[in-house]
Amino acid sequence: MNKRQSFFHLHLISDATGETLLAAGRAVSAQYKDARAIEHIFPLIRTEKQLAKVFEDIEEEPGIVLYTVVDQALARQIDERCAAMGLPCVSVLEPVLAVFQSYLGTPAGRRVGAQHVLDAEYFRRIDALNFTMEHDDGQLQEEVDQADIVLIGISRTSKTPTSIYLANRGIKTANIPIVIGVPVPDSLVRAKNPLIVGLVATAERISQVRQNRMLGQTPGFDAEAYADRAAITEELTYARQIFTRHGWPMIDVSRRSIEETAAAIVALRGKGRQG
């Protein structure tokens, strides 16, 4: 018998956007299937006045406190306030900073929001995101050779979210759907620059995802046929034949998260560059 799910408050205090804290908090929360975190995110906290307001909220709904604040005076206040309230409190970056300092032999510069500096890497990610959105779902197929990676597969194989995740890492990613009876574009077959990866999944998994899509209101849309496992199996067979014919690697996304799929794709790209 499943345990009843409990809830707890998770307070995330950051002097930047809070993305690092959110990722860390969710990664750990995911390990506790019977406890769900109610997230309270406090970004851009850089003054004592802002911090005071944060602790007014924490007092109303006490819980775990995680923070990334490089100003040591503010960090000390967070530690002291949490200690006084009897709340667990962790500086997420401090252990990592200590390791870096020990190895490199010099303290960190402690720049607020340093990970979001508008440098060349930042603009490379923005450029990749723009490219990926413009080349989603088979758009601008004639420009496919400009991509770093092209994802292909039948509907509901996570092509778009995986493309966006890769773009956030600065990788220009296009994705093209495979439909039975529709040949892959010549521009894709002729492409020399991108790594082309086929995404597949089990028919059961794709059927489940398709059933959850609210497409029934689309005029002429046949929801029953769209989620039919026999039809999906036929689509997958057709897709696999295309991948095999062109020698394109395949990744089964059935039991992979978007992050895991992206990591596998990046690994394939690394092997290609070494070869």
C-alpha positions as CSV (number, residue, x, y, z in Angstrom):
1,M,0.0,0.0,0.0
2,N,1.4,3.4,-1.0
3,K,2.2,5.8,1.7
4,R,0.3,9.0,1.8
5,Q,2.3,11.8,0.3
6,S,3.5,14.5,2.7
7,F,4.5,18.1,1.9
8,F,7.2,20.4,3.1
9,H,8.3,24.0,2.4
10,L,11.5,24.5,0.5
11,H,12.8,28.1,0.5
12,L,15.4,29.0,-2.2
13,I,17.2,32.3,-1.7
14,S,19.5,33.6,-4.5
15,D,21.3,36.8,-5.3
16,A,20.8,35.8,-9.0
17,T,18.0,34.0,-10.9
18,G,17.8,31.0,-8.6
19,E,18.2,28.5,-11.4
20,T,21.1,26.7,-9.7
21,L,19.1,26.4,-6.4
22,L,16.0,25.2,-8.2
23,A,17.9,22.5,-10.0
24,A,19.7,21.3,-6.9
25,G,16.5,21.4,-4.8
26,R,14.5,19.4,-7.3
27,A,17.3,16.9,-7.8
28,V,17.3,16.1,-4.1
29,S,13.5,16.3,-3.7
30,A,13.1,13.7,-6.4
31,Q,14.8,11.1,-4.2
32,Y,11.8,11.4,-1.7
33,K,8.8,9.9,-3.5
34,D,6.5,10.3,-0.5
35,A,7.4,13.9,0.2
36,R,6.7,16.8,-2.1
37,A,8.4,20.1,-1.9
38,I,6.4,23.3,-2.0
39,E,8.9,25.7,-3.5
40,H,9.3,29.3,-2.5
41,I,11.8,31.1,-4.8
42,F,13.4,34.4,-3.8
43,P,15.6,35.6,-6.6
44,L,17.8,38.7,-6.8
45,I,18.1,39.1,-3.0
46,R,21.1,41.5,-2.5
47,T,20.2,43.8,0.4
48,E,19.4,43.4,4.1
49,K,15.9,44.9,3.5
50,Q,15.1,42.3,0.8
51,L,16.4,39.5,3.1
52,A,14.2,40.7,5.9
53,K,11.1,40.4,3.8
54,V,12.2,36.9,2.8
55,F,12.4,35.8,6.4
56,E,8.9,37.3,7.1
57,D,7.6,34.7,4.5
58,I,9.8,31.9,5.9
59,E,8.4,32.5,9.4
60,E,4.9,32.0,8.1
61,E,5.8,28.8,6.4
62,P,8.9,27.3,8.0
63,G,10.9,24.7,6.1
64,I,14.3,23.8,4.6
65,V,16.4,26.8,3.4
66,L,18.9,26.6,0.5
67,Y,20.8,29.7,-0.7
68,T,23.3,30.9,-3.1
69,V,24.4,34.3,-1.9
70,V,28.0,35.4,-2.4
71,D,27.9,38.4,-0.1
72,Q,29.3,36.9,3.1
73,A,27.5,39.3,5.4
74,L,24.1,38.4,3.9
75,A,25.1,34.7,4.0
76,R,26.0,35.0,7.7
77,Q,22.6,36.6,8.4
78,I,20.8,33.8,6.7
79,D,22.7,31.2,8.8
80,E,22.0,33.1,12.0
81,R,18.3,33.6,11.3
82,C,17.8,30.0,10.4
83,A,19.7,28.9,13.5
84,A,17.5,31.1,15.7
85,M,14.4,29.6,14.1
86,G,15.7,26.0,14.3
87,L,15.5,25.5,10.5
88,P,18.0,23.5,8.4
89,C,20.0,25.8,6.2
90,V,22.6,25.1,3.4
91,S,24.8,27.3,1.3
92,V,24.7,25.2,-1.9
93,L,27.7,26.8,-3.5
94,E,30.0,27.1,-0.5
95,P,31.3,23.4,-0.4
96,V,32.0,23.7,-4.2
97,L,33.8,27.0,-3.7
98,A,35.9,25.5,-0.9
99,V,37.0,22.6,-3.2
100,F,37.9,25.1,-6.0
101,Q,39.8,27.3,-3.5
102,S,41.7,24.4,-2.1
103,Y,42.7,23.1,-5.5
104,L,43.5,26.4,-7.2
105,G,45.1,28.0,-4.2
106,T,43.1,31.2,-4.4
107,P,39.8,32.4,-3.2
108,A,36.9,33.0,-5.5
109,G,36.2,36.6,-6.7
110,R,32.6,36.2,-5.4
111,R,30.9,38.1,-8.1
112,V,27.1,38.3,-7.8
113,G,25.4,36.6,-10.8
114,A,28.8,35.8,-12.4
115,Q,27.3,32.8,-14.2
116,H,25.0,35.1,-16.1
117,V,27.7,37.4,-17.6
118,L,26.8,38.6,-21.1
119,D,29.9,37.0,-22.6
120,A,30.5,35.2,-25.9
121,E,29.1,31.9,-24.4
122,Y,25.9,33.7,-23.4
123,F,25.3,35.0,-26.9
124,R,26.2,31.6,-28.4
125,R,23.4,30.1,-26.4
126,I,20.9,32.8,-27.5
127,D,21.9,32.3,-31.1
128,A,21.4,28.5,-30.7
129,L,18.0,29.0,-29.2
130,N,16.9,31.3,-32.0
131,F,18.1,28.8,-34.6
132,T,16.4,25.9,-32.8
133,M,13.0,27.7,-32.5
134,E,13.2,28.7,-36.2
135,H,14.0,25.1,-37.2
136,D,11.4,23.3,-35.1
137,D,9.2,20.6,-36.5
138,G,10.6,20.6,-40.0
139,Q,10.7,24.3,-40.6
140,L,13.3,25.8,-42.9
141,Q,14.5,22.4,-44.0
142,E,16.8,23.8,-46.7
143,E,18.9,25.3,-43.9
144,V,19.4,22.0,-42.0
145,D,23.1,21.8,-42.9
146,Q,23.7,24.9,-40.7
147,A,22.6,22.9,-37.6
148,D,25.0,21.2,-35.2
149,I,22.5,18.4,-34.5
150,V,19.3,17.3,-36.2
151,L,16.8,15.1,-34.4
152,I,14.4,13.0,-36.4
153,G,11.6,10.7,-35.3
154,I,7.8,10.1,-35.3
155,S,5.5,12.3,-33.3
156,R,5.9,12.3,-29.5
157,T,9.5,11.2,-29.3
158,S,10.5,14.3,-27.4
159,K,12.2,16.0,-30.4
160,T,11.3,19.6,-29.5
161,P,12.0,19.6,-25.8
162,T,15.3,17.8,-26.4
163,S,16.2,20.3,-29.1
164,I,15.5,23.2,-26.7
165,Y,17.6,21.6,-24.0
166,L,20.5,21.2,-26.3
167,A,20.1,24.8,-27.6
168,N,20.4,26.0,-24.0
169,R,23.8,24.4,-24.0
170,G,24.7,26.4,-27.1
171,I,24.1,23.6,-29.6
172,K,22.1,24.6,-32.8
173,T,19.5,21.9,-33.1
174,A,16.9,21.3,-35.7
175,N,14.2,18.6,-35.6
176,I,12.3,17.0,-38.4
177,P,9.2,14.7,-38.0
178,I,9.0,11.4,-39.8
179,V,5.6,10.6,-41.3
180,I,4.8,7.3,-43.1
181,G,4.9,7.9,-46.9
182,V,6.7,11.2,-46.6
183,P,10.4,10.9,-47.6
184,V,13.0,12.6,-45.6
185,P,14.1,15.9,-47.2
186,D,17.0,15.8,-49.7
187,S,18.6,18.6,-47.7
188,L,18.9,16.3,-44.7
189,V,20.4,13.4,-46.7
190,R,22.9,15.7,-48.3
191,A,23.8,17.5,-45.0
192,K,27.5,17.2,-44.1
193,N,27.8,19.3,-40.9
194,P,25.2,18.1,-38.4
195,L,25.1,14.9,-36.4
196,I,21.7,13.3,-37.3
197,V,20.1,11.3,-34.6
198,G,16.9,9.2,-34.7
199,L,14.7,9.1,-31.7
200,V,12.5,6.1,-31.0
201,A,10.5,4.8,-28.1
202,T,8.2,1.8,-27.4
203,A,4.8,1.9,-29.0
204,E,3.3,1.7,-25.5
205,R,5.1,4.8,-24.3
206,I,4.2,6.8,-27.4
207,S,0.6,5.7,-27.2
208,Q,0.4,6.9,-23.6
209,V,1.9,10.3,-24.4
210,R,-0.3,10.7,-27.4
211,Q,-3.4,9.9,-25.4
212,N,-2.5,12.6,-23.0
213,R,-2.4,15.2,-25.7
214,M,-5.5,17.4,-26.1
215,L,-5.8,17.3,-29.8
216,G,-9.4,16.0,-30.1
217,Q,-10.7,19.5,-30.9
218,T,-8.6,19.8,-34.0
219,P,-10.9,19.6,-37.1
220,G,-10.5,16.2,-38.8
221,F,-8.2,14.9,-36.1
222,D,-8.5,11.1,-35.5
223,A,-7.5,10.7,-31.8
224,E,-8.1,7.0,-31.8
225,A,-5.9,6.3,-34.8
226,Y,-3.2,8.7,-33.5
227,A,-2.8,6.7,-30.3
228,D,-3.4,3.2,-31.8
229,R,-0.4,1.0,-30.9
230,A,-0.5,-1.1,-34.0
231,A,-0.3,2.1,-36.1
232,I,2.5,3.5,-33.9
233,T,4.4,0.2,-34.3
234,E,4.2,0.6,-38.1
235,E,5.4,4.2,-37.8
236,L,8.4,3.1,-35.7
237,T,9.3,0.3,-38.1
238,Y,9.2,2.9,-41.0
239,A,11.4,5.3,-39.0
240,R,13.9,2.6,-38.0
241,Q,14.2,1.6,-41.6
242,I,15.1,5.2,-42.6
243,F,17.7,5.4,-39.8
244,T,19.3,2.1,-40.8
245,R,19.4,3.0,-44.5
246,H,21.3,6.2,-43.9
247,G,23.4,4.9,-41.0
248,W,22.0,7.4,-38.5
249,P,22.3,6.4,-34.8
250,M,19.2,5.8,-32.8
251,I,18.4,6.6,-29.2
252,D,15.5,5.0,-27.4
253,V,13.9,7.7,-25.2
254,S,11.3,5.4,-23.6
255,R,12.9,5.5,-20.1
256,R,15.1,8.5,-20.5
257,S,14.5,12.0,-19.2
258,I,15.2,14.9,-21.6
259,E,18.5,15.5,-19.8
260,E,19.6,11.9,-20.2
261,T,18.6,11.9,-23.9
262,A,20.6,15.1,-24.4
263,A,23.6,13.7,-22.6
264,A,23.5,10.6,-24.9
265,I,23.4,12.8,-28.0
266,V,26.3,15.0,-26.8
267,A,28.3,11.8,-26.2
268,L,27.6,10.6,-29.8
269,R,28.6,14.0,-31.0
270,G,31.9,13.7,-29.1
271,K,32.6,10.3,-30.6
272,G,32.0,11.7,-34.1
273,R,34.5,14.5,-33.6
274,Q,37.1,12.1,-32.4
275,G,36.6,9.8,-35.3
